[in-house]
Amino acid sequence: MKTILCIGAGYVGGPTMAVIAKQCPDCRVVVVDINAERISQWQSETLPIYEPGLTEIVHDVVNKNLFFSTEIGENIEKADIIFVSVNTPTKTFGEGAGRAADLQYWEKTARQILTHSKSDKIVVEKSTLPVRTAQAMERILNNGGNGVHFEVLSNPEFLAEGTAIRDLLHPDRILIGGHDTETGRNAVQSLVDIYAHWIPRERILTTNLWSSELSKLVANAFLAQRISSINSVSAICEATEADVTEVSAAIGSDSRIGNKFIHASVGFGGSCFQKDILNLVYLCEHYGLTEIADYWHQVVLMNHYQKRRFVNRMIKTMFNTVVDKRIAIFGFAFKANTGDTRESPAIAICKQLLEERAHLIVSDPKAIDNARRELGDVADGTVDYEVDPYVAAADAHAIAIVTEWQQYQSLDYERIYKAMVKPAFIFDGRNILDHKALHAIGFNVYPLGKPELAHL
Ligand SMILES: NC(=O)c1ccc[n+]([C@@H]2O[C@H](COP(=O)([O-])OP(=O)(O)OC[C@H]3O[C@@H](n4cnc5c(N)ncnc54)[C@H](O)[C@@H]3O)[C@@H](O)[C@H]2O)c1
């Protein structure tokens, strides 16, 4: 029986290993983390992350062939294949601060692997990393003088939070990068054999190491670029009375463009897009490719602009002041179906409104605790937290839809309208509501990238 170890029990490590354990009953899968609280949550009824379908899968395999542990050294020693899925945030200090990847967790993991390995290992980069990290990893591991051979592979993860289980069960592709040497090819084959338990062989792509590492950064850069592109168009729409949804449908029906990721919004969020683009930008700068760095950096700048633009429109619409006005924020998670708030557009939107001294009532079905943590250090203005959207909107001057939770579409807006201060405003930052129906109730409706429907 093969023993697979994953170091890092986060949004990627936990779900990915649960699916591998489920699909490969002939493998023993262990997930370790330095965070003991996270490990005990994985072993409990309440998992540390919310992801549709995850609880059921974990329940099926936990303590059968999936195990969570804080015993890192002992499990490294026993493992044949070690996935490394630790966090690789943007560096906040020193050279490259604000752009480069902070590889401290990564390097500590490499050294732990070296210390505890007594037999040859395959080490798999699951985290998203700068190109050529595998080389640094190999230099640390293979110069340890302990006679152990380490083969490093790149196997980036493409799952999206909110649909992680579906993405893991039915991925568009699996990407595996390795060296074109005998040991490299054997290692790639071992990893292919694991995924081949449930993924058709033609969907498992094998490349050289650097293409694989780079492809993950480029995939996220392209996805985010589409969002920033359509968001830039939403600003033109608001200025010209064009409708961004109509423009999206018109361009998206061109098969060369396609209709995915061209939905205008308050901006992209999540722990990856911004971090990975900045990582790409830093890499370009490192190689002296200034024009390329500037080109991709603009995707991030456009995203910041979109969030500011949304708030500026709110302020302008509400008679140029929001001081002491109650504003209900519907949704704080960076997208629907997750409780994750990392880099959520809600953070910048709330902070800007609080600087304007608004009184916010933040509502979200899954992300209230994370929202409280994200806004904990904000000094100006006031924030209350309320899961129930009806309570959040009572006595409010405005509602801002920031996350596209489906339940916001089926609320009783007549009831909400009656309880609000008049004139009542709705700013739909995700374009998920029935704007005409809201207007008929009496709301002044401001969709994103579309003509307003106002009574004023
Ligand atoms: N979140 C996503 O949707 C997503 C998707 C694709 C790729 N990725 C990439 O996957 C990686 C992990 O992302 P995540 O969202 O799961 O991060 P996360 O912060 O949720 O999880 C990382 C975990 O690693 C643990 N860790 C850090 N150092 C450790 C060490 N030395 N030993 C043991 N455990 C250690 C942390 O305690 C944490 O629990 C990142 O590189 C990210 O860019 C994330």
PDBQT file of the ligand as one rigid body, heavy atoms in Angstrom, charges set to zero:
ROOT
HETATM    1  N1  LIG A 501      -7.127  28.239  -1.894  1.00  0.00    +0.000 N 
HETATM    2  C1  LIG A 501      -7.225  27.917  -3.174  1.00  0.00    +0.000 C 
HETATM    3  O1  LIG A 501      -8.300  27.964  -3.781  1.00  0.00    +0.000 OA
HETATM    4  C2  LIG A 501      -6.011  27.476  -3.958  1.00  0.00    +0.000 A 
HETATM    5  C3  LIG A 501      -6.191  26.931  -5.241  1.00  0.00    +0.000 A 
HETATM    6  C4  LIG A 501      -5.078  26.498  -5.945  1.00  0.00    +0.000 A 
HETATM    7  C5  LIG A 501      -3.802  26.628  -5.381  1.00  0.00    +0.000 A 
HETATM    8  N2  LIG A 501      -3.642  27.165  -4.135  1.00  0.00    +0.000 N 
HETATM    9  C6  LIG A 501      -2.289  27.241  -3.558  1.00  0.00    +0.000 C 
HETATM   10  O2  LIG A 501      -2.134  26.186  -2.610  1.00  0.00    +0.000 OA
HETATM   11  C7  LIG A 501      -1.306  26.611  -1.523  1.00  0.00    +0.000 C 
HETATM   12  C8  LIG A 501      -2.046  26.416  -0.213  1.00  0.00    +0.000 C 
HETATM   13  O3  LIG A 501      -3.188  27.268  -0.235  1.00  0.00    +0.000 OA
HETATM   14  P1  LIG A 501      -4.335  27.127   0.871  1.00  0.00    +0.000 P 
HETATM   15  O4  LIG A 501      -5.430  28.045   0.436  1.00  0.00    +0.000 OA
HETATM   16  O5  LIG A 501      -4.627  25.687   1.116  1.00  0.00    +0.000 OA
HETATM   17  O6  LIG A 501      -3.549  27.740   2.144  1.00  0.00    +0.000 OA
HETATM   18  P2  LIG A 501      -3.975  27.628   3.671  1.00  0.00    +0.000 P 
HETATM   19  O7  LIG A 501      -3.361  28.774   4.347  1.00  0.00    +0.000 OA
HETATM   20  O8  LIG A 501      -5.435  27.379   3.796  1.00  0.00    +0.000 OA
HETATM   21  O9  LIG A 501      -3.252  26.271   4.162  1.00  0.00    +0.000 OA
HETATM   22  C9  LIG A 501      -1.883  26.127   4.304  1.00  0.00    +0.000 C 
HETATM   23  C10 LIG A 501      -1.610  25.298   5.553  1.00  0.00    +0.000 C 
HETATM   24  O10 LIG A 501      -0.217  24.984   5.629  1.00  0.00    +0.000 OA
HETATM   25  C11 LIG A 501       0.147  24.936   6.985  1.00  0.00    +0.000 C 
HETATM   26  N3  LIG A 501       1.598  25.032   7.123  1.00  0.00    +0.000 N 
HETATM   27  C12 LIG A 501       2.406  26.117   6.899  1.00  0.00    +0.000 A 
HETATM   28  N4  LIG A 501       3.692  25.790   7.147  1.00  0.00    +0.000 NA
HETATM   29  C13 LIG A 501       3.706  24.487   7.525  1.00  0.00    +0.000 A 
HETATM   30  C14 LIG A 501       4.736  23.581   7.905  1.00  0.00    +0.000 A 
HETATM   31  N5  LIG A 501       6.027  23.946   7.927  1.00  0.00    +0.000 N 
HETATM   32  N6  LIG A 501       4.399  22.327   8.231  1.00  0.00    +0.000 NA
HETATM   33  C15 LIG A 501       3.102  21.931   8.221  1.00  0.00    +0.000 A 
HETATM   34  N7  LIG A 501       2.079  22.747   7.860  1.00  0.00    +0.000 NA
HETATM   35  C16 LIG A 501       2.378  24.002   7.521  1.00  0.00    +0.000 A 
HETATM   36  C17 LIG A 501      -0.612  26.097   7.599  1.00  0.00    +0.000 C 
HETATM   37  O11 LIG A 501      -0.728  25.949   9.004  1.00  0.00    +0.000 OA
HETATM   38  C18 LIG A 501      -1.958  26.016   6.864  1.00  0.00    +0.000 C 
HETATM   39  O12 LIG A 501      -2.909  25.245   7.592  1.00  0.00    +0.000 OA
HETATM   40  C19 LIG A 501      -0.920  28.056  -1.840  1.00  0.00    +0.000 C 
HETATM   41  O13 LIG A 501       0.336  28.063  -2.492  1.00  0.00    +0.000 OA
HETATM   42  C20 LIG A 501      -2.000  28.510  -2.798  1.00  0.00    +0.000 C 
HETATM   43  O14 LIG A 501      -1.536  29.508  -3.652  1.00  0.00    +0.000 OA
HETATM   44  C21 LIG A 501      -4.731  27.580  -3.422  1.00  0.00    +0.000 A 
ENDROOT
TORSDOF 0
